[in-house]
Amino acid sequence: MIFFAVSGALQSYRLQEDHKDGYVAPTSLKVMGEVHKAEHLSKTVKPWFQASQTFLALVFVLTAVVGIAIGFRIARPAWPVWLALLLGSLLPILVAVAARG
């Protein structure tokens, strides 16, 4: 899960691709970037790869939900947990809206 999170974050900056400004992506980042793509896989392997990515995403979400539940059980008062949830939900939305112009 950590690998997919890190390589996905690197892809948001397109660090796995060569750029026109002269940036040449390291081979390690190119290989990491290919992991998220199912374009080069055979038709028999592709569904299994996609299913495994979906499973990893579900496990990631389940882990987050368990962490939130633990936060509410342990944190007294609970407002820091609510604040973290609010900011963690609103900030990505605000960034996406701001990016659209």
N, C-alpha and C positions, 0 to 999 in steps of 0.2 A: 504494500500500500504506500509506503514511504517513497519507494522508487517511482511509482506512478505520479504521486503528488509532486515530487521534485522535478521529474522530467516534464510533467505538464506545465509547471511554472516556468521552466526554461523555454518551453515552446511559446509561451505568451509573449516572450521577447524575441522569438524567432532566432534564438541562439544556435539552433541546429542547422540553420541555412546560411549559405554564403550570401553576402550583401554586396550591392553595387559600390558601396563606399570603400571597398577593399577588405572588409572583414571576411576572414576565412574561418569557417566553423571547424573546431577540432573534431577529429574522427569520433572520439568518444561521445560528443554531443549529437553528432549525426546518427550514430547507432542508437543512442537513447531515444532520439526523435522517431526513429523507425518503429520502435516498439508500440507506439500508439496507433500506428497505421496498419490496416489489414489489407492494403492494396496489393501487396506482394505475395500474399498467401494463396494457396490453392483453394478451390471451392469446397473441398472436404475439411480443410483445417480452419478456414475463415469463421464458420459459425461457432466452433469451439473457442476460438480466440475471443470473439465478440462476447460469448457467454461468460468467459472467465473475466473479462473486463467489467461486465455488468455485475458479476458476483463480487468482485473487488470493490466496486462502487457501493453496493449494498452493505458490505461489511464495514466500509468506511463510515457510512451513514449510521449504522447500528452502533459502532464504536462511539461516535459523537453523541448519540442519544443516551448511551450508558453513561458517558462522561457528564452530560447535563443532569441526569438523574442523580448521580453521585454528588454533583455540585449542590443540588437542592437539598440533599440529605445532610450534607456536612456543613455547608455555609450557614452561619447565623450571624447577622441577618441575611436574608436571601436576596436583597437588592443588588449586590454585586453580580450575582448570577443573571438576574434579569437585565442588568445593564450590559453585561457581556453578550447576552443573546440579542438584545436590541441593536447594539452597535454592530455585532457580527452579521445581522440581517440587513440593517439599513446602509451601512457603508458600501458594500458591493453594489447595491442598487443605485446609490448616489453616484458612485464612480462610473457605472455603466451609463447613467443618464447624462452625466457631464461629458463623457467621452463621445456621445452622439451629437453633442453641440447643441 
